């Protein structure tokens, strides 16, 4: 048990003792009660020194913990609360506390699609009641990027439950490239979010490669309790280490990609790296920079780089440079068409 948790148990124990005004409490009594409380939580003897409890009392009296507990000594021996109704559990929330709680509640409520958070909905409601009873209603100032109209979000909790319970799914799916929907078994490993889109990552069969399914392309989900779930030690951090996004081309080794970034976009790329492997290689006099990435090129990487327009140039490798050049030339040709033809 951490020292912080030990200290919290001692504070609460001392508080509980001092609330009992029908008994006189010596320092030795408080030490004994704290020792018993820690033994109950830890299951082993945990000697507490006299100095430790004296320091606890001093901290509870101070503003450091926010308690300002009115602990006094009488008859040079006994401890009590000068205010008999005081308790550290009844301390009113400060304005800072309420602001932090307000934003925390607002952020947690944005995960309403998971039953995991339904379990704390009552707690969140009580927190809101407590907050709004002590301060006027204010709008949240922190918003997570989300799309309420995105298809497939209603599958989130169903899939989440299947993953933690290790249940094989039967998924009806229709990709953007397919004309017809297909139905297949799927062993779910993790849920992954990228660019405000959710993906289910897992396998169709044990010897098949890892596959990701976009939740917005899932038509229906069922279960097959008779088909054993594939037990696999899937390490998501390792699997996605060398890519941007969710597309991993199995067997494709990461390569060094060199980018030139203009002066306008350079601060954004430096402060928000395109990938964890990004390294600054050179700062030019005009404010532009050259950076290296060590990744496996994929669809998501291309989309991000193309989004910079003329602000980024791929210097190498040559095959990736040519591919991006062809994409940009095709895009440019769209704008060179006569307006009437485009319409």
Buried (B, 14 or more C-beta within 10 A) or exposed (E): EEEEEBBEBBBBBBBBBBBEEEEEBEBEBBBEBBBEBBEEEEEEEBEBEEEBBEEBBEBBBEEEBEBBBBBEEEEEEBBBBEEEEBBBEEBEBEEEBBBEBBBBBBEBEBBEBBEEBEEEEEEBEEBBEBBEEEEEEEEEEEEEEEEEEEEBBEBBBBBBBBBEEEBBBBBEBEEEEEEEBEEEBBBBBBBBEBEEBBBBBBBBEEEEEBBBBBBBBBBEBEEEEEEEBBEEEBEEEEBBBBBBBBBBEEEEEBBEBBBBBBEEBBEEBBEEBBBEBBEBEEEEEEEBBBBBBBBBBBEBBBEBBEEBEEBBBBEEBEEBBEBBEEEEEEEEEEEEEEEEEEE
